[in-house]
């Protein structure tokens, strides 16, 4: 009976691609990281990237959630968020992301203005 309930309530029967899975995992992390910056809980995006390298094993030298986001591009990130916003507030773009995309700045530059 439990499995029947799960099948009934499942939103989609379509398997998710690796890129969609990555987006659904990393976009909320990025958005939370931008909230942390906006609230001035850390000094810079590099502090969060350092924590990501140490805590989650994003182990390449210049890796981390902001490095990933800068490589992807802020406008692309906003495009990825659009279809996911129906899943809830956790996929709503933050002002910092919107500002970085509008000015085409890296997060460290946009955060300095926040």
C-alpha positions in Angstrom: 0.0 0.0 0.0 2.8 2.4 0.8 4.4 1.9 -2.7 1.0 2.5 -4.3 0.6 5.8 -2.4 4.1 6.9 -3.5 3.4 6.0 -7.1 0.1 8.0 -6.9 1.7 11.1 -5.5 4.9 11.1 -7.5 5.0 14.2 -9.6 6.7 12.7 -12.6 7.3 9.3 -14.0 10.1 10.6 -16.2 13.6 9.7 -15.3 15.7 12.8 -14.6 18.9 13.4 -16.6 22.2 14.0 -14.9 22.2 17.7 -15.7 18.7 18.1 -14.2 19.7 16.2 -11.1 22.8 18.5 -10.7 20.7 21.6 -11.2 18.1 20.5 -8.6 20.9 19.7 -6.1 23.3 22.6 -6.7 20.9 25.5 -7.4 19.3 25.5 -3.9 22.9 25.4 -2.4 23.9 28.3 -4.5 20.8 30.3 -3.5 21.4 29.6 0.1 25.0 30.7 -0.3 23.9 34.0 -1.8 21.5 34.5 1.1 24.4 34.0 3.5 26.4 36.7 1.6 23.4 39.1 1.5 23.0 38.7 5.3 26.7 39.4 5.7 27.3 36.2 7.6 30.6 35.7 5.8 33.0 38.1 4.3 33.3 36.8 0.7 32.2 34.1 -1.7 35.7 32.6 -1.4 34.9 31.8 2.3 31.9 29.8 1.2 33.8 28.1 -1.7 36.5 27.1 0.9 33.8 25.6 3.1 32.4 23.7 0.1 35.8 22.3 -0.8 36.4 21.2 2.8 33.0 20.0 3.7 31.6 18.5 0.5 34.8 17.5 -1.2 34.6 19.9 -4.2 38.3 19.3 -4.4 39.7 21.0 -7.4 41.7 24.1 -6.4 39.3 26.7 -7.7 36.1 24.8 -7.0 33.2 25.7 -4.8 29.6 26.7 -5.4 30.5 30.3 -6.5 33.3 29.1 -8.8 30.8 26.6 -10.3 28.2 29.4 -10.7 30.7 31.8 -12.3 31.7 29.1 -14.8 28.0 28.3 -15.7 27.1 32.0 -16.0 24.5 33.9 -14.0 22.0 34.2 -16.9 22.1 30.5 -17.5 21.5 29.9 -13.8 18.4 32.1 -14.0 17.2 30.2 -17.1 17.7 26.9 -15.2 15.7 28.3 -12.2 12.6 29.4 -14.2 11.1 26.0 -14.6 12.0 24.9 -11.1 10.3 27.9 -9.4 7.1 26.0 -9.3 8.7 23.6 -6.9 8.9 26.2 -4.2 10.7 29.2 -2.7 14.0 27.4 -2.5 14.3 27.9 -6.3 13.5 31.7 -6.2 16.5 33.7 -7.4 18.0 36.0 -4.8 18.6 39.7 -5.3 22.4 39.0 -5.3 22.0 36.5 -8.2 19.7 38.9 -10.1 22.2 41.8 -9.6 25.2 39.7 -10.7 23.3 38.6 -13.8 22.1 42.1 -14.6 25.6 43.6 -14.4 27.4 40.5 -15.6 29.6 40.5 -12.6 31.3 37.7 -10.7 29.8 37.1 -7.3 32.7 38.6 -5.4 32.1 41.9 -7.2 28.3 41.8 -6.8 28.6 40.9 -3.1 30.8 43.9 -2.6 27.9 46.1 -3.6 25.4 44.1 -1.5 
